[in-house]
Amino acid sequence: NVYLQFWDETKCKTDGDKVMGHDPLYVNDKLVKYSQACNGSWRTFFPSTEAGRKYIVSQFKKKNLVEITTYKKDFKVLFSAKGFTKLFNEKRMQLDAI
């Protein structure tokens, strides 16, 4: 899974660690349903569906850059996907160990 995190001490104190819905986000111009939860003071965003998870992983594997934009298109972040596939496959191999 691919998570987005940022420090949000104030909001995380209010919301705690419960999982909540979030507006969908554009991932390379495709809308993906997202949820959010806090872990300490870190707010974590993650795809809400298996289809969303698969799509995001595929974008990081296929593209050099992945652009994530808010639903209202008032904020965007560009991530480098360089080296993602190698690290993803290494982690997958570790998780699949018997």
C-alpha positions as CSV (number, residue, x, y, z in Angstrom):
1,N,0.0,0.0,0.0
2,V,1.1,3.6,-0.6
3,Y,0.4,6.0,2.2
4,L,0.6,9.8,2.3
5,Q,1.5,11.3,5.7
6,F,2.0,14.8,7.1
7,W,2.4,16.2,10.6
8,D,-0.9,17.5,12.0
9,E,-0.6,17.6,15.8
10,T,-3.7,19.8,16.3
11,K,-6.1,17.9,14.2
12,C,-4.8,14.5,15.4
13,K,-5.4,15.5,19.0
14,T,-9.0,16.2,18.1
15,D,-9.7,13.2,15.8
16,G,-7.6,10.5,17.6
17,D,-6.8,7.3,15.7
18,K,-10.2,6.6,14.2
19,V,-10.4,5.9,10.5
20,M,-12.5,8.6,8.7
21,G,-13.5,9.2,5.1
22,H,-11.8,11.9,3.1
23,D,-12.6,13.6,-0.2
24,P,-11.3,11.6,-3.1
25,L,-7.9,12.6,-4.5
26,Y,-6.7,12.7,-8.1
27,V,-3.8,10.4,-8.7
28,N,-2.4,11.2,-12.2
29,D,-5.8,12.7,-13.1
30,K,-7.9,9.7,-11.9
31,L,-10.1,10.1,-8.9
32,V,-9.3,7.6,-6.0
33,K,-11.4,7.2,-2.9
34,Y,-9.3,8.0,0.3
35,S,-9.6,7.5,4.0
36,Q,-7.5,9.0,6.8
37,A,-6.4,8.2,10.3
38,C,-3.9,9.6,12.8
39,N,-1.0,7.7,14.2
40,G,0.3,10.0,17.0
41,S,0.6,13.4,15.4
42,W,1.0,12.0,11.9
43,R,-2.1,12.1,9.7
44,T,-2.1,9.2,7.2
45,F,-4.1,9.1,4.0
46,F,-4.7,5.8,2.2
47,P,-6.8,4.5,-0.6
48,S,-10.2,3.2,0.6
49,T,-10.7,0.5,-1.9
50,E,-8.6,-2.4,-3.3
51,A,-9.0,-1.0,-6.8
52,G,-7.6,2.3,-5.6
53,R,-4.6,0.6,-3.9
54,K,-3.9,-1.4,-7.1
55,Y,-4.1,1.7,-9.2
56,I,-1.8,3.8,-7.1
57,V,0.8,1.0,-6.9
58,S,0.6,0.6,-10.7
59,Q,1.2,4.3,-11.2
60,F,4.3,4.3,-9.0
61,K,5.5,1.2,-10.9
62,K,4.8,2.6,-14.5
63,K,5.5,6.3,-14.2
64,N,8.6,8.4,-13.3
65,L,6.4,10.9,-11.5
66,V,3.1,10.6,-9.7
67,E,0.9,13.7,-9.2
68,I,-1.6,13.8,-6.4
69,T,-4.1,16.6,-6.4
70,T,-6.9,17.5,-4.1
71,Y,-10.5,17.1,-5.2
72,K,-11.0,20.9,-5.6
73,K,-7.6,21.0,-7.4
74,D,-6.4,23.7,-5.0
75,F,-3.3,21.7,-3.9
76,K,-1.0,19.2,-5.6
77,V,2.1,17.3,-4.8
78,L,4.5,15.6,-7.3
79,F,6.3,12.4,-6.2
80,S,9.2,10.8,-7.8
81,A,8.6,7.1,-8.5
82,K,12.3,6.4,-9.2
83,G,13.3,3.1,-7.5
84,F,9.8,2.3,-6.4
85,T,9.4,-1.0,-8.2
86,K,12.7,-2.4,-6.8
87,L,11.8,-1.4,-3.2
88,F,8.2,-2.6,-3.6
89,N,9.3,-6.0,-4.9
90,E,11.8,-6.4,-2.1
91,K,9.1,-5.6,0.5
92,R,6.7,-7.9,-1.2
93,M,9.2,-10.7,-1.1
94,Q,9.8,-10.2,2.6
95,L,6.0,-10.2,3.3
96,D,5.5,-13.3,1.3
97,A,8.2,-15.3,3.2
98,I,6.9,-18.4,4.9
